[in-house]
Amino acid sequence: MQHTHARHPRFSTISAPTDNSGVGDPLAEVGDDAAADFPHPEPGLDAETDDNIHAVFIGPGDSLFRNYHPGLTGQPCNANGDFLPDGTQPEPRQPKPPDDWSPYNSRLEFELADFIYTRNQMSAANLNILLELWAASLVEAGANPIFSSYKEMYRTIDKTEVGDVKWQSFTVKYAGDVETDPVPWMHDEYDIWFRDPHEVVQNMLANPEFAKEMDYRPFREYDTKSSTRRWQDFMSGDWAWRQADPDCLGSVFVPIILGSDKTTVSVATGQNDYYPLYLSIGNIRNNVRWAHRNGVVLIGFLAMPKTTREHANKDNFRKFRRQLFHSSLGRILKTFKPGMVKPEVVLFGDDHYRRVIYGLGPYIADYEEQALVTCIVRNWCPRTLARCLAYRNNLDDDNALHRCRDHAEMLIAEFALDALWNEYGIVGELVPFTNDFLRADIYELIAPDLLHQIIKGAFKDHLIEWVEKYLRHTHGDACANEILDDIDRRIAAVAPFPGLRHFPQGRHFKQWTGDDSKALMKVYLPAIEGHVPQEIVRTFRAFLEFCYLVRRNVLTEKDLDDLDEILARFYRYREVFKTTGIVANFSLPRQHAMKHYKQLIQLFGVPNGLCSSITESKHVKAVKKPYRRTNKYHALGQMLLINQRLDKLATARADFESRGMLEGTCLSTVLDQLVIYQVSASHNATHMRPTEANHWLSDEDKDELEDTLVSASIDESRGDYEDVNGPRVEAHVCLARSRQRNRAATIVALADELHIPNLSELVRAFLVGQLYPDDNHDPADIPHLECPGYEGKISIYNSASSTFYAPSDLSGVGGMHREYIRAAPTWRQEGPRYDCAFVITDPELEGMRGMDVARMLCFFSFKAGGVFYPCAIVRWFDRLGDAPDELTGMWMVRPSFTPNHQRNLAVIHIDTIFRAAHLIPIYGREFVPREIAPCHSYDAFYGYYVNKFADHHAFEIAY
């Protein structure tokens, strides 16, 4: 049987990108043909092409090469701005003592403050109680308490000097014509709070955490074999490449990325809306921005003028509110202006000084915010980049004119305000904040927005609503309600999966979040199949493939060609909604935005580095959680202080880590010091091992001190997946740390527990495969004396963890992601949970052709012949056909049976498991019984789709 001989997979790792600092001639002239395609250099060495382009090979086997910008070279210099020769080491900073924890007295003091304020976020009252209890225990031991009260801890945090950027404010008031009977908003004063963004960016550039995750110069990346282009981080795009200025040669170009979005923190209090402004820079890579390692920083709270319903829609109030936004941004960002004209010298996290030139980069916003930022009328396209001046009733017109700043200013000079509004979609009385800055065209700077425009807009607000309208239009309300209820039951019956939100009531809930929309996308397509025409299913397939493709961490020229084909299919099949009378036309800004993604990717790199989901998640940390920590009275001032303290703690941690002061844990550090003390006291170091300091710990406690990379145990509240910090490492699977003590202890007992009478033979077949990997004989033909079975003790585990490289999903800075595969007879009091997984059965083949799907029935381990074997008992699935289903684009599988109609089971080594797989039933036209629960999903149906939309990594491998 093909499955029982699964080999151990080998996963290659991609080496870190070659350091590109200090390469190239900073005074090289930038020619007019700098944006052209470049000659293909010879592998194995760096090359200067005829166009003065510096090519550097990266990746294993020189599989990729980069052409670096010949002018914006990021050449290191000294503190006076004089360029240094290549290879010059940075001047050493004034060293700090390795025990200098200022303003803290010790590591324990800092770690306690960081844990309580950043992670636990305990209230001041509860913190006082904790400190008093702790002080009581220390006094008994004759020691002094660390902090006497919460006030002392807060004062210590406030004394942190590194990375400190103070909050400041300015006040704005209406200065226009005042009516004879003025309304209150005309006399109100509006406070705008902000931190100097120039100082914030300098701190980001100097952050040692970012030193190895930062691009100092624009580049274009190519595949060595085909010379085809690849896009990834922001500096790989064409926009950054085009920002060269003859006066800035040798400098680092630093694009200022901004984002804003109103957010509601509470529906139960009076003032519950805030308007945060965020900042990032284009030089840090997408993985840093996604990992929330202070790669996106809160720099301000904008004012939100309010008035009565009577005056809310009056022209003078609407104009004031909009212009207040632009004037505030201009005022906040003005400190960048000198550095946009003349390079300034800045210290970077790698201890080198470099010349820096600033420029306004993309603006992250949802569509409503985009309309405000670009000063256009709603329902028009805001992008110059997409160069679109399409009329709002025909947005997809291929002959539409192109927006740009010069064109807009020409129109404003020539036409009346009403003509600008109606014919060109321009709010002519507003002045964009970008007009005050050099080389800034706001129409060119609108970033792609996957979350609000595509996922929440086109998917939730359009396609899902259209399906319901279609069902009601075709079947009538009564029958449509029955079908919609069945769709809900199908969604609710889906088996659990790491990172998959459960919908117990289907999709009928009032408050939709971005996470809800993203979760529904993963399971919606199979739920509607059989209830709607194939054209609608194909529409959803094309839409989902578009969303998942543009969300990849790296995109190639082929991917962009595929994007064109996918978009063409989407446009073709969505016509079913027009022909059936559901919609009159498709002139919808959110769907129209899909048309511009190819150009946006070419200009700014992959969209996942500029998605509004980054700022949306930042709301939680910077606005919503700080708000909950306030007493709700004048909450903004308290929120500013909370954010400042959080930033100080984060900056202090980065500083301590850069000096190697946070290695290990507080406990391990104290234990090491105790060992040193004991060795010194006894003068007998040769007989004292460091581990002896742990003699008072239990075996379980000692395990907790080990490297967490080999652990699969996790607090259930943290879910079934997590990001993994650290660099990229080889993919691997580990059994849970804790074995199940109340389950079978032998193979015979496990056979009875799982109702697998031939389990002993399966174990023997497994051992044959391990001991004789190159022997293709049937295990039954090998004499028992040569390969006996196993009759000793076993250990059983309810889960295993898979750690793998998945930068397109939630992951650490190195792109590593961990998920937990369950095989538990009971799970959260809702029945058993036996997950499915991808098992590598042919490492030479790619995608699903090199993998099979198996259901994990039990994880166990044993030791035979001095070798430790971590194993899994699995039930195989057979693929249906040799290609994915043409309608849905997903592979189909069914439970596998032996020739005598028994379940096709096997024992496999966990090294052959790649990661979890998610299956969704092929429901067909039948209605799902009400009693079907998620725990029944893998037992109640004859066939399943391999859900490639379960997450972005699954989309990349299940093809």
KOLSETOR-6398 format. One record per residue (C-alpha): residue in three letters; z, x, y. Coordinates in pm, whole numbers, plus 50000, padded with zeros to 5 digits. Each point is the difference from the previous one (the first is absolute). Example, Ala and Ser with C-alpha at 12.3 -4.5 7.8 and 13.67 -1.06 7.14 Angstrom:
<nodes>
ALA507805123049550/SER499345013750344/
</nodes>
This chain:
<nodes>
MET500005000050000/GLN498975014350333/HIS503304994250178/THR502375018649768/HIS498415033850077/ALA500584999450372/ARG500085035750128/HIS502335014350261/PRO498234997650336/ARG499675029550231/PHE500094993150370/SER498675026150237/THR501605004850340/ILE498175005950324/SER501285030150187/ALA501294996050352/PRO497365002650275/THR499375035350116/ASP501945008550313/ASN497474998050281/SER502115014650277/GLY498765031250167/VAL496424998749875/GLY496805001350196/ASP499195013250347/PRO501774979550268/LEU497415010450256/ALA497004989949791/GLU497604978250193/VAL499574964349877/GLY496304993149960/ASP498284966550045/ASP499314998349628/ALA503665002949902/ALA499954965049853/ALA497055006849772/ASP500135006449628/PHE500875035849919/PRO498715025249751/HIS501675000249660/PRO502025032549965/GLU500335019449679/PRO503154991549800/GLY502745025849971/LEU500095012250359/ASP500354986950351/ALA496855000350206/GLU498904999250362/THR496824979350014/ASP497165005150243/ASP501484972550220/ASN503275019250042/ILE501704975049769/HIS502835014749796/ALA499904987849639/VAL503125001849780/PHE500124991249631/ILE502914978949874/GLY501024983049676/PRO499895012849641/GLY496925020549923/ASP498804998350361/SER499014963949934/LEU500134991150370/PHE499215017750322/ARG500754992750364/ASN498035008350311/TYR502505005350278/HIS499284993250365/PRO498715031650172/GLY501714992750335/LEU503244981349936/THR501315027349771/GLY503774997350053/GLN500235037550042/PRO503635012350019/CYS501065015550327/ASN503125014350158/ALA502364981050228/ASN497785009150297/GLY496904984949840/ASP498305032949910/PHE498134997149670/LEU501275021249712/PRO497875018849746/ASP499444982749669/GLY502865005049757/THR502615006950267/GLN503404988149887/PRO501974977050232/GLU502745014850212/PRO503324993749824/ARG502154974050165/GLN503555008350096/PRO501644996349659/LYS502894976349956/PRO502825007949760/PRO499494983349659/ASP503304981750047/ASP499214987050350/TRP500134962149955/SER500384993050372/PRO501024975150126/TYR501534993449657/ASN502715021649848/SER498615000449648/ARG497314987249770/LEU502334973049876/GLU500544987750354/PHE496244997850067/GLU499154984249665/LEU502744974150046/ALA498804990850349/ASP496384998749884/PHE500784979049695/ILE502194974950183/TYR497844996350310/THR496505003249855/ARG500224986749645/ASN503134978749965/GLN500044987550362/MET503614989249973/SER501534980950289/ALA502445018050229/ALA502934978749882/ASN499305006649632/LEU499425036750072/ASN503435002550157/ILE501554984649689/LEU498165024549774/LEU501015030050212/GLU503624989149999/LEU500034996649621/TRP498335033749964/ALA502445015750248/ALA502924986449801/SER498735016949682/LEU499395032850185/VAL503435000250163/GLU501594996749657/ALA498045030749893/GLY501035019050314/ALA496494999250155/ASN498744986950333/PRO497654969850030/ILE496375006850091/PHE499724973150268/SER503024982150141/SER497984969250099/TYR496474986850041/LYS500115010450367/GLU500485036449907/MET497094998349755/TYR497744983750259/ARG500985025950262/THR499125027849758/ILE496574985049932/ASP499414995950374/LYS500665037350055/THR496905009249797/GLU497705018950234/VAL497025007649779/GLY497204974750049/ASP501954979650255/VAL497754978450222/LYS501934977150233/TRP499154963750061/GLN499024991250355/SER498684969250174/PHE498064986850296/THR499844965450152/VAL496924979350076/LYS499734969450221/TYR497174976350087/ALA498275011650320/GLY497264974050036/ASP499704969550219/VAL503154978849987/GLU499664962449998/THR501784978450255/ASP502194987749721/PRO500195031649786/VAL500934997949635/PRO502795022449865/TRP497745025049822/MET498595011150337/HIS503435012050113/ASP501245013649668/GLU500245037249937/TYR498825013849667/ASP501505031249844/ILE497855022849786/TRP501935024849788/PHE498335031249866/ARG500415035949892/ASP497765026850146/PRO497165000349746/HIS499045035350104/GLU503395013149886/VAL499814978849685/VAL496645015649906/GLN501285035050070/ASN502884993449761/MET497584987349735/LEU497835031150034/ALA503105022049971/ASN501394981549699/PRO500115024649707/GLU499664970649757/PHE496454994350129/ALA498925036550005/LYS498224998149662/GLU498874964150047/MET498085004850324/ASP496345007150082/TYR499605023650293/ARG496254995750040/PRO497364973549925/PHE498085004949678/ARG497354985049779/GLU500625000749628/TYR497295001349732/ASP499705000149625/THR498775034449899/LYS497574988649730/SER498274972450192/SER500825009150363/THR500934963550053/ARG502494992050275/ARG503624988949939/TRP502364983250243/GLN503775000549976/ASP502415007850282/PHE499334992950365/MET498715034850088/SER497294996749733/GLY498234973650209/ASP497205004450252/TRP501964987450302/ALA502405029650001/TRP497065023749947/ARG498294986950313/GLN502925006350235/ALA499135036550069/ASP500165011450362/PRO498685034450110/ASP503285006450182/CYS502074993049687/LEU498525024549753/GLY502585013949762/SER502394971050063/VAL501464973549773/PHE498734965550087/VAL502894975249966/PRO498864963549985/ILE502684975650118/ILE500054969949767/LEU501704969050140/GLY500964966749850/SER501724968850126/ASP500824965949861/LYS502474972950093/THR502624993049738/THR502674973649947/VAL503415012149886/SER501884967249972/VAL499234963050023/ALA503654990950047/THR500705017750330/GLY498664995950351/GLN498075031950084/ASN498425007749667/ASP496665016050085/TYR499365036750071/TYR496905019550089/PRO500295035249855/LEU497545027950078/TYR499445027149738/LEU498405034450011/SER498595024349747/ILE497585029150017/GLY496735004349814/ASN500855035049878/ILE502644989449747/ARG498504988149676/ASN499944964449875/ASN502545006549725/VAL502595009550263/ARG499244969450209/TRP500304977849693/ALA503175016549874/HIS501834990850325/ARG501245035650053/ASN500144995350379/GLY496235002850011/VAL500044967350195/VAL502534998650283/LEU501314971550214/ILE499375009950363/GLY500514967850193/PHE500784963350033/LEU497504981650217/ALA500944970350217/MET499244964449889/PRO499844977450309/LYS500814963849924/THR499734967950194/THR500024962549949/ARG497344981649803/GLU498734986150331/HIS499065034350131/ALA499345019349678/ASN496234993850004/LYS499435004450372/ASP497595027450094/ASN502365019750223/PHE502725002249734/ARG497565009349722/LYS498415026850217/PHE503425014250095/ARG501175001249640/ARG496865017749883/GLN499835024750287/LEU503715007449956/PHE499175012049650/HIS497315024250123/SER501955012250301/SER503045006849781/LEU497975020649754/GLY498445019850284/ARG503435007450143/ILE501525009949664/LEU497135023149903/LYS499475017150336/THR501845031749895/PHE497055008249773/LYS497535002450290/PRO500465036950087/GLY499605009649634/MET496764980549977/VAL498385021850267/LYS501515034349936/PRO501355012449667/GLU503745005849979/VAL501845023749767/VAL502114982649735/LEU502185013149718/PHE499034986449657/GLY502034994749685/ASP498585031649839/ASP501595020350284/HIS496625007550161/TYR499164991850358/ARG496654983550063/ARG498094986350293/VAL499914962049988/ILE497684975150167/TYR500884962849981/GLY497804969649978/LEU500544962949946/GLY499104991249642/PRO499724967349807/TYR502154969950079/ILE501584981949702/ALA500204962550058/ASP499264966149848/TYR497114979550139/GLU502034982050268/GLU501325033450123/GLN496525015249983/ALA498694973050230/LEU502815007950246/VAL499525037749980/THR496224998250052/CYS500164972650266/ILE497634977249815/VAL499944962449942/ARG501394987749668/ASN497454994449722/TRP497815028350129/CYS499735033549823/PRO502105026850175/ARG498365031249863/THR497715023750170/LEU500195020749704/ALA498504973449805/ARG498084999750323/CYS500074962449987/LEU499324976550285/ALA499084971749764/TYR500334965150145/ARG503054982649862/ASN497964972349835/ASN497855025749818/LEU502195030349939/ASP497975013049709/ASP496815003050206/ASP498515033749905/ASN498265002150338/ALA503184996950203/LEU500445023850293/HIS502525028049997/ARG503235000650197/CYS501105030950190/ARG502045007850308/ASP497035008450222/HIS498184968449902/ALA503084978450060/GLU500575015150344/MET496374994150090/LEU500284963649897/ILE503244995550196/ALA498305014050310/GLU497014976849967/PHE501274966449872/ALA502534973850101/LEU503174995649797/ASP498874967649835/ALA496705015849891/LEU501865029949856/TRP502284976549810/ASN497354976649861/GLU497015023049948/TYR501605033349911/GLY503524991749885/ILE501565022650264/VAL503164991850196/GLY498675016350314/GLU503154998050210/LEU501935023049767/VAL499955038150009/PRO500515016849659/PHE502715026449995/THR497495025049860/ASN498135000350331/ASP502715023250135/PHE499435026449732/LEU497375026349936/ARG497474994349720/ALA501544966349906/ASP497774970449919/ILE502184971649871/TYR497094982849827/GLU499525031349791/LEU503675003149909/ILE500764968149809/ALA501195009349652/PRO499154980149686/ASP502714975149904/LEU500154992549631/LEU503254980550002/HIS499544974350275/GLN496224997250024/ILE498955002949637/ILE502984991549779/LYS501904974650209/GLY496964988250195/ALA496914999149781/PHE501874995549670/LYS502914977050079/ASP498794981150306/HIS496374996949893/LEU499185003549631/ILE503114984349849/GLU499854970850243/TRP496304995549926/VAL500714997549626/GLU502434971650062/LYS497544982650232/TYR497275004049739/LEU502144984549727/ARG500944970450219/HIS496424995650118/THR498635001249643/HIS502694982449793/GLY501964978850245/ASP503645004650093/ALA501584987749675/CYS497955021749764/ALA500095029350243/ASN503794998750003/GLU500065002249620/ILE497705030250008/LEU502015016750276/ASP503174994549802/ASP498395016449698/ILE498905029550214/ASP503625003250110/ARG501194999049637/ARG497465026949909/ILE501295022250279/ALA503634993349905/ALA499325008049631/VAL498725035250063/ALA501955027049816/PRO502225023150207/PHE498675033650110/PRO501425028750210/GLY499604991150366/LEU498684965049932/ARG501744971950184/HIS500724969349790/PHE498924965850125/PRO502204974949812/GLN498474970950194/GLY496485013750022/ARG498575003950349/HIS501634969850166/PHE502535014750236/LYS500214996250375/GLN500785034650130/TRP497295025049909/THR500595037050046/GLY497565028649970/ASP501645009549670/ASP499494964549871/SER496305001450083/LYS499555034149838/ALA501874988449689/LEU497944968249968/MET496775020150018/LYS501035017449677/VAL500124968549790/TYR497914973550176/LEU496545006449855/PRO500774991549632/ALA502074970150116/ILE497024982150158/GLU497405008849738/GLY499004968749810/HIS501004977150288/VAL497385011150253/PRO496285008849981/GLN499025035149898/GLU498735006950352/ILE503554996250134/VAL501385022849728/ARG497355025750091/THR500914996450367/PHE503625008549925/ARG499005028749771/ALA497845015750273/PHE502714994850261/LEU502715015849784/GLU497795029449907/PHE499335005650371/CYS503745000050081/TYR500935023249715/LEU497125023950058/VAL500695005650371/ARG503705004649922/ARG499345031249791/ASN501535032850104/VAL496625017549990/LEU496564985050055/THR496645015949929/GLU496444993350110/LYS499494981649673/ASP503034978450075/LEU498504990850336/ASP496744990849829/ASP502004978949755/LEU501704984050298/ASP496634988750133/GLU499134984849663/ILE503374982649968/LEU499764985950351/ALA496484987449930/ARG501324981749694/PHE502844985250200/TYR497644987450268/ARG497654985949735/TYR502554981549791/ARG502164986550283/GLU497034978250097/VAL501284975549738/PHE502654989250251/LYS497304992150255/THR497634982249762/THR502844977949874/GLY500964990850356/ILE503385017550004/VAL499175021850304/ALA497314996750265/ASN499465037350057/PHE501585033649933/SER500385011950359/LEU503605010549941/PRO501305032150162/ARG502215009149706/GLN497194997849744/HIS497565015050245/ALA502245030750023/MET499075008949642/LYS496535008250126/HIS501345029050205/TYR502085017749737/LYS497355024649893/GLN499645013450354/LEU503754999550052/ILE500525021049687/GLN497395025050112/LEU501725002950338/PHE503724998549916/GLY500305008349629/VAL501314975649741/PRO501564968150141/ASN503335003049818/GLY501155025350258/LEU499514975850289/CYS500884966349848/SER502354976750187/SER502114998049684/ILE501395033950109/THR501304986050328/GLU500964967649827/SER502295018749762/LYS501305020750290/HIS501214967250154/VAL502574997649725/LYS501515034150062/ALA499655001750378/VAL500504963950108/LYS501244975349740/LYS502725020749832/PRO501325014050330/TYR500104964550137/ARG502114988549705/ARG502465028350075/THR500594988050357/ASN502444973450117/LYS496954980650130/TYR501255002250361/HIS497525019850211/ALA498715012449669/LEU497185021850134/GLY502345026350146/GLN501805002949667/MET496695002349815/LEU498885028850222/LEU503185019149923/ILE499724993149627/ASN496415012849994/GLN500975030950196/ARG502765008249753/LEU497714994149703/ASP497455024050149/LYS502675026150066/LEU501214998349641/ALA496435002449867/THR499235029750225/ALA503255017249905/ARG499194995349631/ALA496555015350049/ASP501585029450183/PHE502615006149730/GLU497384996949723/SER497715025050173/ARG502885025049993/GLY500634993749629/MET503434984850064/LEU499534967749804/GLU499115013549658/GLY501754982349714/THR502654974250084/CYS503295000550184/LEU501854999649669/SER497955027949843/THR500505021350312/VAL503774995149988/LEU500065007349626/ASP497995031950051/GLN502415011150270/LEU502904992149766/VAL498445021949731/ILE499555028550246/TYR503614996550107/GLN501224999649640/VAL497875030049909/SER501265019150300/ALA503604991549916/SER499745009749635/HIS497795031050053/ASN498274989749681/ALA496584987150097/THR498375009649671/HIS502114974649810/MET499604971350243/ARG496874978349996/PRO499204976650293/THR499924970149768/GLU503675005149923/ALA500764984250335/ASN498754967349849/HIS502425000149707/TRP501854969950138/LEU496814978950015/SER499014976549721/ASP496635004849829/GLU498644969950189/ASP501195014050333/LYS498425033649921/ASP496694982449940/GLU500154985750349/LEU500085035350143/GLU496715008849828/ASP496554997950154/THR499104963850053/LEU496385006849907/VAL500874996249632/SER501954968050050/ALA498694965249937/SER503234981750088/ILE499964980650321/ASP502074974050178/GLU498414966149930/SER500244991350367/ARG497485027750068/GLY497364983249787/ASP497635014349743/TYR498325026650212/GLU500735025750268/ASP498445028150195/VAL500755035549887/ASN500635027150255/GLY498715035049955/PRO496605015449922/ARG497414987649756/VAL500925007849639/GLU498524992849658/ALA500164963749892/HIS502684993649741/VAL502004972849823/CYS503745002149927/LEU502354978149801/ALA502924983750177/ARG503095021750033/SER502324974849833/ARG499444989649641/GLN500904965349879/ARG503185002549796/ASN499984964249869/ARG496595002349831/ALA498715013849671/ALA500905036049914/THR497515005649713/ILE496344992849932/VAL500934974549732/ALA502334981450235/LEU497395000950277/ALA497404985949759/ASP502284970449937/GLU500754995550370/LEU496324999850101/HIS498744982349687/ILE497665028949913/PRO500315005149621/ASN497665030049992/LEU501685019050285/SER500945028949770/GLU496325004949912/LEU499084998550370/VAL502535027350074/ARG498645021149714/ALA496444995150130/PHE501225011350341/LEU501555031749852/VAL496795007449812/GLY498114998550329/GLN502505023050164/LEU500175025649718/TYR496294999349913/PRO498254991250325/ASP496595011949881/ASP500144982549662/ASN497874968550002/HIS501144987549659/ASP501814967049969/PRO503775007050018/ALA500414981349672/ASP497935026849826/ILE502375028350099/PRO502715006049739/HIS503544991050100/LEU501185034849909/GLU497755014350269/CYS501044974150255/PRO503044979849908/GLY501174970550204/TYR503044999850223/GLU503324984649897/GLY502425014450255/LYS501544986650317/ILE497964987050291/SER500744991750363/ILE498544968850162/TYR499194995750370/ASN499094969250199/SER497635017750238/ALA497975030850079/SER498825013450332/SER496485010950083/THR499555024150290/PHE496475005750122/TYR497855007550303/ALA499224967750186/PRO499605007550373/SER498344966350066/ASP503224982049902/LEU503615003850105/SER500625037149946/GLY501825030150134/VAL498535025950232/GLY498415017449701/GLY498374967649883/MET502244996249693/HIS501004965449878/ARG502374989249724/GLU500104967149813/TYR502164986849718/ILE498524986049679/ARG502364975549829/ALA500454991949632/ALA503154979250008/PRO501024971049770/THR501664983250300/TRP499135005050365/ARG502034985750288/GLN501044970449786/GLU496444986749997/GLY498875009349650/PRO498475031849858/ARG497805023950192/TYR497475021549816/ASP497635015950249/CYS496495012549934/ALA498725035050071/PHE496835020650010/VAL499915024749709/ILE497655029750008/THR497924998349682/ASP497045021850104/PRO500735024950281/GLU496315009250017/LEU498984965650128/GLU500724985050340/GLY501504966850097/MET500634972949742/ARG497655016649752/GLY502545028049958/MET503044977249986/ASP501294971049796/VAL502554973850095/ALA503144996749791/ARG503134979250025/MET503265019249987/LEU502274984649733/CYS502665027249994/PHE500725034650137/PHE501935022749766/SER500525036749920/PHE501015021349704/LYS500175036449898/ALA498235012249688/GLY499425035649887/GLY501655012750317/VAL497474981650220/PHE500944972150239/TYR497644970149992/PRO500094974050280/CYS498004970449870/ALA498924964550058/ILE499214972049756/VAL496954982250136/ARG497694971249927/TRP496385007450080/PHE497494979150189/ASP496285000849926/ARG497415001150278/LEU497594970750018/GLY496595015050064/ASP498915034150119/ALA500244992950373/PRO502134980350246/ASP499504962650025/GLU496984994150223/LEU501614970450178/THR503405014350090/GLY499325037449974/MET503005004849770/TRP500105012049640/MET501014974149743/VAL502255006849700/ARG501624980549719/PRO502885007649760/SER498815022349717/PHE500384991549631/THR499555020449682/PRO497374990049740/ASN502694980349813/HIS500804980450319/GLN503265017850079/ARG500995012250344/ASN498435033950069/LEU503075021450065/ALA500575037250038/VAL502575025950095/ILE498715023050276/HIS501385029550194/ILE500924990150355/ASP497895028950130/THR496934979249916/ILE501174972550237/PHE498455002850344/ARG501624971950196/ALA500764962749992/ALA497144975149960/HIS500014963950115/LEU498254972249810/ILE499274965250129/PRO499004972249758/ILE496434987549986/TYR500964964450082/GLY496544984649980/ARG499814962950081/GLU503184990449819/PHE503114990150195/VAL503075021749944/PRO502984982349839/ARG502974996650232/GLU502355017749760/ILE498065033050008/ALA502185026750164/PRO499145036150094/CYS501815013049692/HIS497614979449783/SER496825011750171/TYR499055027749754/ASP500654977749695/ALA498494966650099/PHE496315007650059/TYR497065012949798/GLY498375022450260/TYR500965018850316/TYR498515017050301/VAL501085035850064/ASN501144994750355/LYS498405027650204/PHE501384983750313/ALA503635005149888/ASP500185029750239/HIS497635024950159/HIS500425026349731/ALA499104974549731/PHE496864991950198/GLU499075036849993/ILE500475004949623/ALA499224966349834/TYR496245001450049/
</nodes>
